[in-house]
Amino acid sequence: MSQNLSIETPDGTFNAYVAKPATLPAPVVVVIQEIFGVNAVMRGVADDYAKLGYIAVCPDLFWRIEPGIELTDKTDEEWQKAFGYLQKFDADKGASDIQATLSAARALPDATDKAAVVGYCMGGMLTYLAATRTDGDAFASYYGAGIDNYLGEVDNIKKPLIMHLAGQDEFIPTEAQDKIKAAVKGNTDATIYQYPDRNHAFCRKGGNHYDENDAATANARTAEFLKQNLA
């Protein structure tokens, strides 16, 4: 069961894809996109969270650049377009849009007051930012490239955060991963899981680096994490 949700901000209105579970009311999981927009992959991820019993809301965070962007990872042309959108993207505005999404999702008639943020790639970095800047109840970040640029905000993490990092990630070099691990080491709300042999986007179904076993492990950890923190 899916629908669209319009979310209002002082700068304008943007849309989010919503997938609902069979049993309601339910907690919310805000799913944050990769650099390819709210495409079939991200809608599928939202659908999977709905099957786990959550109201999954996937906001179009590229709306300030161009609403409704849908790309794949299958052609060089689409990769170049995706990186172009990423270069234009304002992460600070994106974090504020995530807060707006959390507020709008919690206000849905069938939603409980509990809400988490889960993000992938660019969305993984934004999930970290959401953990430092929004009122979400829990946060799960997958291979968030660029987190190391915001480590000065680590002390703002007051709710549970898990991060899945790929040991061979071409977009998050070892030096950056070491900085992230060192920065969160003293924060009892933050936990890092590392997958030594994996590349970036190892959980993207159909992607070049998809690994069924480690994806299953990471997703099971996230599922248990959400179950514990959204009850």
Secondary structure, DSSP 8 states (H G I E B T S, - for coil): -EEEEEEEETTEEEEEEEE--SSSSEEEEEEE--TTBS-HHHHHHHHHHHHTT-EEEEE-TTTTT-TT-B--SSSHHHHHHHHHHHHH--HHHHHHHHHHHHHHHHTSTTEEEEEEEEEETHHHHHHHHHHHHS--SEEEEES-TTGGGGGGGGGG--S-EEEEEETT-SSS-HHHHHHHHHHHTT-TTEEEEEETT--TTTTSTTSTT--HHHHHHHHHHHHHHHHHH--
